[in-house]
């Protein structure tokens, strides 16, 4: 399977819709999406990991917010660095057999 529509699965209407949106997304939309996604991931992961470490308490909540403030910009920068690697890996995994 490739993002250009070749291969089984990409002919499904939902997949075609996603493919078309991905192709038409402008740079501004990509950046704003990345801001939202990294915010949500940093918020949830820092909260879950600090909850596991500290248990539910006032200390946990204060620590969570501090860790989130640190994690969010790191997550944003890392997605810019790692996105091409992850995309290449996905293309390798999803390419048609025998290609």
Phi and psi in radians as a Rosetta constraint file:
Dihedral C 1 N 2 CA 2 C 2 CIRCULARHARMONIC -2.289 0.35
Dihedral N 2 CA 2 C 2 N 3 CIRCULARHARMONIC 2.833 0.35
Dihedral C 2 N 3 CA 3 C 3 CIRCULARHARMONIC -1.235 0.35
Dihedral N 3 CA 3 C 3 N 4 CIRCULARHARMONIC -0.193 0.35
Dihedral C 3 N 4 CA 4 C 4 CIRCULARHARMONIC -1.447 0.35
Dihedral N 4 CA 4 C 4 N 5 CIRCULARHARMONIC 0.049 0.35
Dihedral C 4 N 5 CA 5 C 5 CIRCULARHARMONIC 1.744 0.35
Dihedral N 5 CA 5 C 5 N 6 CIRCULARHARMONIC -0.122 0.35
Dihedral C 5 N 6 CA 6 C 6 CIRCULARHARMONIC -1.388 0.35
Dihedral N 6 CA 6 C 6 N 7 CIRCULARHARMONIC 2.512 0.35
Dihedral C 6 N 7 CA 7 C 7 CIRCULARHARMONIC 1.781 0.35
Dihedral N 7 CA 7 C 7 N 8 CIRCULARHARMONIC 2.745 0.35
Dihedral C 7 N 8 CA 8 C 8 CIRCULARHARMONIC -1.144 0.35
Dihedral N 8 CA 8 C 8 N 9 CIRCULARHARMONIC 2.496 0.35
Dihedral C 8 N 9 CA 9 C 9 CIRCULARHARMONIC 1.803 0.35
Dihedral N 9 CA 9 C 9 N 10 CIRCULARHARMONIC -0.624 0.35
Dihedral C 9 N 10 CA 10 C 10 CIRCULARHARMONIC -1.355 0.35
Dihedral N 10 CA 10 C 10 N 11 CIRCULARHARMONIC -0.123 0.35
Dihedral C 10 N 11 CA 11 C 11 CIRCULARHARMONIC -1.521 0.35
Dihedral N 11 CA 11 C 11 N 12 CIRCULARHARMONIC -0.072 0.35
Dihedral C 11 N 12 CA 12 C 12 CIRCULARHARMONIC -1.184 0.35
Dihedral N 12 CA 12 C 12 N 13 CIRCULARHARMONIC 2.433 0.35
Dihedral C 12 N 13 CA 13 C 13 CIRCULARHARMONIC -0.961 0.35
Dihedral N 13 CA 13 C 13 N 14 CIRCULARHARMONIC -0.693 0.35
Dihedral C 13 N 14 CA 14 C 14 CIRCULARHARMONIC -1.147 0.35
Dihedral N 14 CA 14 C 14 N 15 CIRCULARHARMONIC -0.715 0.35
Dihedral C 14 N 15 CA 15 C 15 CIRCULARHARMONIC -1.151 0.35
Dihedral N 15 CA 15 C 15 N 16 CIRCULARHARMONIC -0.690 0.35
Dihedral C 15 N 16 CA 16 C 16 CIRCULARHARMONIC -1.126 0.35
Dihedral N 16 CA 16 C 16 N 17 CIRCULARHARMONIC -0.658 0.35
Dihedral C 16 N 17 CA 17 C 17 CIRCULARHARMONIC -1.117 0.35
Dihedral N 17 CA 17 C 17 N 18 CIRCULARHARMONIC -0.785 0.35
Dihedral C 17 N 18 CA 18 C 18 CIRCULARHARMONIC -1.097 0.35
Dihedral N 18 CA 18 C 18 N 19 CIRCULARHARMONIC -0.765 0.35
Dihedral C 18 N 19 CA 19 C 19 CIRCULARHARMONIC -1.059 0.35
Dihedral N 19 CA 19 C 19 N 20 CIRCULARHARMONIC -0.787 0.35
Dihedral C 19 N 20 CA 20 C 20 CIRCULARHARMONIC -1.117 0.35
Dihedral N 20 CA 20 C 20 N 21 CIRCULARHARMONIC -0.739 0.35
Dihedral C 20 N 21 CA 21 C 21 CIRCULARHARMONIC -1.103 0.35
Dihedral N 21 CA 21 C 21 N 22 CIRCULARHARMONIC -0.711 0.35
Dihedral C 21 N 22 CA 22 C 22 CIRCULARHARMONIC -1.112 0.35
Dihedral N 22 CA 22 C 22 N 23 CIRCULARHARMONIC -0.668 0.35
Dihedral C 22 N 23 CA 23 C 23 CIRCULARHARMONIC -1.269 0.35
Dihedral N 23 CA 23 C 23 N 24 CIRCULARHARMONIC -0.488 0.35
Dihedral C 23 N 24 CA 24 C 24 CIRCULARHARMONIC -1.729 0.35
Dihedral N 24 CA 24 C 24 N 25 CIRCULARHARMONIC -0.019 0.35
Dihedral C 24 N 25 CA 25 C 25 CIRCULARHARMONIC -1.216 0.35
Dihedral N 25 CA 25 C 25 N 26 CIRCULARHARMONIC 2.155 0.35
Dihedral C 25 N 26 CA 26 C 26 CIRCULARHARMONIC -1.427 0.35
Dihedral N 26 CA 26 C 26 N 27 CIRCULARHARMONIC 2.957 0.35
Dihedral C 26 N 27 CA 27 C 27 CIRCULARHARMONIC -1.041 0.35
Dihedral N 27 CA 27 C 27 N 28 CIRCULARHARMONIC -0.699 0.35
Dihedral C 27 N 28 CA 28 C 28 CIRCULARHARMONIC -1.089 0.35
Dihedral N 28 CA 28 C 28 N 29 CIRCULARHARMONIC -0.753 0.35
Dihedral C 28 N 29 CA 29 C 29 CIRCULARHARMONIC -1.133 0.35
Dihedral N 29 CA 29 C 29 N 30 CIRCULARHARMONIC -0.694 0.35
Dihedral C 29 N 30 CA 30 C 30 CIRCULARHARMONIC -1.093 0.35
Dihedral N 30 CA 30 C 30 N 31 CIRCULARHARMONIC -0.781 0.35
Dihedral C 30 N 31 CA 31 C 31 CIRCULARHARMONIC -1.133 0.35
Dihedral N 31 CA 31 C 31 N 32 CIRCULARHARMONIC -0.797 0.35
Dihedral C 31 N 32 CA 32 C 32 CIRCULARHARMONIC -1.123 0.35
Dihedral N 32 CA 32 C 32 N 33 CIRCULARHARMONIC -0.715 0.35
Dihedral C 32 N 33 CA 33 C 33 CIRCULARHARMONIC -1.067 0.35
Dihedral N 33 CA 33 C 33 N 34 CIRCULARHARMONIC -0.744 0.35
Dihedral C 33 N 34 CA 34 C 34 CIRCULARHARMONIC -1.113 0.35
Dihedral N 34 CA 34 C 34 N 35 CIRCULARHARMONIC -0.679 0.35
Dihedral C 34 N 35 CA 35 C 35 CIRCULARHARMONIC -1.075 0.35
Dihedral N 35 CA 35 C 35 N 36 CIRCULARHARMONIC -0.855 0.35
Dihedral C 35 N 36 CA 36 C 36 CIRCULARHARMONIC -1.096 0.35
Dihedral N 36 CA 36 C 36 N 37 CIRCULARHARMONIC -0.811 0.35
Dihedral C 36 N 37 CA 37 C 37 CIRCULARHARMONIC -1.129 0.35
Dihedral N 37 CA 37 C 37 N 38 CIRCULARHARMONIC -0.791 0.35
Dihedral C 37 N 38 CA 38 C 38 CIRCULARHARMONIC -1.191 0.35
Dihedral N 38 CA 38 C 38 N 39 CIRCULARHARMONIC -0.568 0.35
Dihedral C 38 N 39 CA 39 C 39 CIRCULARHARMONIC -1.094 0.35
Dihedral N 39 CA 39 C 39 N 40 CIRCULARHARMONIC -0.875 0.35
Dihedral C 39 N 40 CA 40 C 40 CIRCULARHARMONIC -1.112 0.35
Dihedral N 40 CA 40 C 40 N 41 CIRCULARHARMONIC -0.726 0.35
Dihedral C 40 N 41 CA 41 C 41 CIRCULARHARMONIC -1.193 0.35
Dihedral N 41 CA 41 C 41 N 42 CIRCULARHARMONIC -0.774 0.35
Dihedral C 41 N 42 CA 42 C 42 CIRCULARHARMONIC -1.118 0.35
Dihedral N 42 CA 42 C 42 N 43 CIRCULARHARMONIC -0.711 0.35
Dihedral C 42 N 43 CA 43 C 43 CIRCULARHARMONIC -1.107 0.35
Dihedral N 43 CA 43 C 43 N 44 CIRCULARHARMONIC -0.856 0.35
Dihedral C 43 N 44 CA 44 C 44 CIRCULARHARMONIC -1.222 0.35
Dihedral N 44 CA 44 C 44 N 45 CIRCULARHARMONIC -0.787 0.35
Dihedral C 44 N 45 CA 45 C 45 CIRCULARHARMONIC -1.201 0.35
Dihedral N 45 CA 45 C 45 N 46 CIRCULARHARMONIC -0.730 0.35
Dihedral C 45 N 46 CA 46 C 46 CIRCULARHARMONIC -1.148 0.35
Dihedral N 46 CA 46 C 46 N 47 CIRCULARHARMONIC -0.636 0.35
Dihedral C 46 N 47 CA 47 C 47 CIRCULARHARMONIC -1.169 0.35
Dihedral N 47 CA 47 C 47 N 48 CIRCULARHARMONIC -0.811 0.35
Dihedral C 47 N 48 CA 48 C 48 CIRCULARHARMONIC -1.130 0.35
Dihedral N 48 CA 48 C 48 N 49 CIRCULARHARMONIC -0.824 0.35
Dihedral C 48 N 49 CA 49 C 49 CIRCULARHARMONIC -1.176 0.35
Dihedral N 49 CA 49 C 49 N 50 CIRCULARHARMONIC -0.680 0.35
Dihedral C 49 N 50 CA 50 C 50 CIRCULARHARMONIC -1.264 0.35
Dihedral N 50 CA 50 C 50 N 51 CIRCULARHARMONIC -0.549 0.35
Dihedral C 50 N 51 CA 51 C 51 CIRCULARHARMONIC -1.133 0.35
Dihedral N 51 CA 51 C 51 N 52 CIRCULARHARMONIC -0.737 0.35
Dihedral C 51 N 52 CA 52 C 52 CIRCULARHARMONIC -1.074 0.35
Dihedral N 52 CA 52 C 52 N 53 CIRCULARHARMONIC -0.741 0.35
Dihedral C 52 N 53 CA 53 C 53 CIRCULARHARMONIC -1.275 0.35
Dihedral N 53 CA 53 C 53 N 54 CIRCULARHARMONIC -0.707 0.35
Dihedral C 53 N 54 CA 54 C 54 CIRCULARHARMONIC -1.897 0.35
Dihedral N 54 CA 54 C 54 N 55 CIRCULARHARMONIC -0.326 0.35
Dihedral C 54 N 55 CA 55 C 55 CIRCULARHARMONIC 1.345 0.35
Dihedral N 55 CA 55 C 55 N 56 CIRCULARHARMONIC 2.875 0.35
Dihedral C 55 N 56 CA 56 C 56 CIRCULARHARMONIC -1.232 0.35
Dihedral N 56 CA 56 C 56 N 57 CIRCULARHARMONIC 2.058 0.35
Dihedral C 56 N 57 CA 57 C 57 CIRCULARHARMONIC -2.879 0.35
Dihedral N 57 CA 57 C 57 N 58 CIRCULARHARMONIC 3.020 0.35
Dihedral C 57 N 58 CA 58 C 58 CIRCULARHARMONIC -1.130 0.35
Dihedral N 58 CA 58 C 58 N 59 CIRCULARHARMONIC -0.647 0.35
Dihedral C 58 N 59 CA 59 C 59 CIRCULARHARMONIC -1.074 0.35
Dihedral N 59 CA 59 C 59 N 60 CIRCULARHARMONIC -0.719 0.35
Dihedral C 59 N 60 CA 60 C 60 CIRCULARHARMONIC -1.040 0.35
Dihedral N 60 CA 60 C 60 N 61 CIRCULARHARMONIC -0.824 0.35
Dihedral C 60 N 61 CA 61 C 61 CIRCULARHARMONIC -1.093 0.35
Dihedral N 61 CA 61 C 61 N 62 CIRCULARHARMONIC -0.765 0.35
Dihedral C 61 N 62 CA 62 C 62 CIRCULARHARMONIC -1.108 0.35
Dihedral N 62 CA 62 C 62 N 63 CIRCULARHARMONIC -0.744 0.35
Dihedral C 62 N 63 CA 63 C 63 CIRCULARHARMONIC -1.138 0.35
Dihedral N 63 CA 63 C 63 N 64 CIRCULARHARMONIC -0.707 0.35
Dihedral C 63 N 64 CA 64 C 64 CIRCULARHARMONIC -1.000 0.35
Dihedral N 64 CA 64 C 64 N 65 CIRCULARHARMONIC -0.852 0.35
Dihedral C 64 N 65 CA 65 C 65 CIRCULARHARMONIC -1.111 0.35
Dihedral N 65 CA 65 C 65 N 66 CIRCULARHARMONIC -0.699 0.35
Dihedral C 65 N 66 CA 66 C 66 CIRCULARHARMONIC -1.114 0.35
Dihedral N 66 CA 66 C 66 N 67 CIRCULARHARMONIC -0.773 0.35
Dihedral C 66 N 67 CA 67 C 67 CIRCULARHARMONIC -1.154 0.35
Dihedral N 67 CA 67 C 67 N 68 CIRCULARHARMONIC -0.638 0.35
Dihedral C 67 N 68 CA 68 C 68 CIRCULARHARMONIC -1.097 0.35
Dihedral N 68 CA 68 C 68 N 69 CIRCULARHARMONIC -0.774 0.35
Dihedral C 68 N 69 CA 69 C 69 CIRCULARHARMONIC -1.050 0.35
Dihedral N 69 CA 69 C 69 N 70 CIRCULARHARMONIC -0.624 0.35
Dihedral C 69 N 70 CA 70 C 70 CIRCULARHARMONIC -1.329 0.35
Dihedral N 70 CA 70 C 70 N 71 CIRCULARHARMONIC -0.738 0.35
Dihedral C 70 N 71 CA 71 C 71 CIRCULARHARMONIC -1.242 0.35
Dihedral N 71 CA 71 C 71 N 72 CIRCULARHARMONIC -0.622 0.35
Dihedral C 71 N 72 CA 72 C 72 CIRCULARHARMONIC -1.074 0.35
Dihedral N 72 CA 72 C 72 N 73 CIRCULARHARMONIC -0.912 0.35
Dihedral C 72 N 73 CA 73 C 73 CIRCULARHARMONIC -1.131 0.35
Dihedral N 73 CA 73 C 73 N 74 CIRCULARHARMONIC -0.574 0.35
Dihedral C 73 N 74 CA 74 C 74 CIRCULARHARMONIC -1.118 0.35
Dihedral N 74 CA 74 C 74 N 75 CIRCULARHARMONIC -0.781 0.35
Dihedral C 74 N 75 CA 75 C 75 CIRCULARHARMONIC -1.062 0.35
Dihedral N 75 CA 75 C 75 N 76 CIRCULARHARMONIC -0.705 0.35
Dihedral C 75 N 76 CA 76 C 76 CIRCULARHARMONIC -1.108 0.35
Dihedral N 76 CA 76 C 76 N 77 CIRCULARHARMONIC -0.826 0.35
Dihedral C 76 N 77 CA 77 C 77 CIRCULARHARMONIC -1.129 0.35
Dihedral N 77 CA 77 C 77 N 78 CIRCULARHARMONIC -0.770 0.35
Dihedral C 77 N 78 CA 78 C 78 CIRCULARHARMONIC -1.124 0.35
Dihedral N 78 CA 78 C 78 N 79 CIRCULARHARMONIC -0.615 0.35
Dihedral C 78 N 79 CA 79 C 79 CIRCULARHARMONIC -1.151 0.35
Dihedral N 79 CA 79 C 79 N 80 CIRCULARHARMONIC -0.585 0.35
Dihedral C 79 N 80 CA 80 C 80 CIRCULARHARMONIC -1.145 0.35
Dihedral N 80 CA 80 C 80 N 81 CIRCULARHARMONIC -0.626 0.35
Dihedral C 80 N 81 CA 81 C 81 CIRCULARHARMONIC -1.366 0.35
Dihedral N 81 CA 81 C 81 N 82 CIRCULARHARMONIC -0.754 0.35
Dihedral C 81 N 82 CA 82 C 82 CIRCULARHARMONIC -1.556 0.35
Dihedral N 82 CA 82 C 82 N 83 CIRCULARHARMONIC -0.291 0.35
Dihedral C 82 N 83 CA 83 C 83 CIRCULARHARMONIC -0.953 0.35
Dihedral N 83 CA 83 C 83 N 84 CIRCULARHARMONIC -0.826 0.35
Dihedral C 83 N 84 CA 84 C 84 CIRCULARHARMONIC -1.085 0.35
Dihedral N 84 CA 84 C 84 N 85 CIRCULARHARMONIC -0.626 0.35
Dihedral C 84 N 85 CA 85 C 85 CIRCULARHARMONIC -1.186 0.35
Dihedral N 85 CA 85 C 85 N 86 CIRCULARHARMONIC -0.786 0.35
Dihedral C 85 N 86 CA 86 C 86 CIRCULARHARMONIC -1.122 0.35
Dihedral N 86 CA 86 C 86 N 87 CIRCULARHARMONIC -0.702 0.35
Dihedral C 86 N 87 CA 87 C 87 CIRCULARHARMONIC -1.116 0.35
Dihedral N 87 CA 87 C 87 N 88 CIRCULARHARMONIC -0.745 0.35
Dihedral C 87 N 88 CA 88 C 88 CIRCULARHARMONIC -1.110 0.35
Dihedral N 88 CA 88 C 88 N 89 CIRCULARHARMONIC -0.738 0.35
Dihedral C 88 N 89 CA 89 C 89 CIRCULARHARMONIC -1.078 0.35
Dihedral N 89 CA 89 C 89 N 90 CIRCULARHARMONIC -0.716 0.35
Dihedral C 89 N 90 CA 90 C 90 CIRCULARHARMONIC -1.117 0.35
Dihedral N 90 CA 90 C 90 N 91 CIRCULARHARMONIC -0.708 0.35
Dihedral C 90 N 91 CA 91 C 91 CIRCULARHARMONIC -1.125 0.35
Dihedral N 91 CA 91 C 91 N 92 CIRCULARHARMONIC -0.660 0.35
Dihedral C 91 N 92 CA 92 C 92 CIRCULARHARMONIC -1.126 0.35
Dihedral N 92 CA 92 C 92 N 93 CIRCULARHARMONIC -0.808 0.35
Dihedral C 92 N 93 CA 93 C 93 CIRCULARHARMONIC -1.150 0.35
Dihedral N 93 CA 93 C 93 N 94 CIRCULARHARMONIC -0.656 0.35
Dihedral C 93 N 94 CA 94 C 94 CIRCULARHARMONIC -1.662 0.35
Dihedral N 94 CA 94 C 94 N 95 CIRCULARHARMONIC -0.007 0.35
Dihedral C 94 N 95 CA 95 C 95 CIRCULARHARMONIC -1.177 0.35
Dihedral N 95 CA 95 C 95 N 96 CIRCULARHARMONIC 2.607 0.35
Dihedral C 95 N 96 CA 96 C 96 CIRCULARHARMONIC -1.048 0.35
Dihedral N 96 CA 96 C 96 N 97 CIRCULARHARMONIC 2.584 0.35
Dihedral C 96 N 97 CA 97 C 97 CIRCULARHARMONIC -1.093 0.35
Dihedral N 97 CA 97 C 97 N 98 CIRCULARHARMONIC 2.450 0.35
Dihedral C 97 N 98 CA 98 C 98 CIRCULARHARMONIC 1.460 0.35
Dihedral N 98 CA 98 C 98 N 99 CIRCULARHARMONIC 0.034 0.35
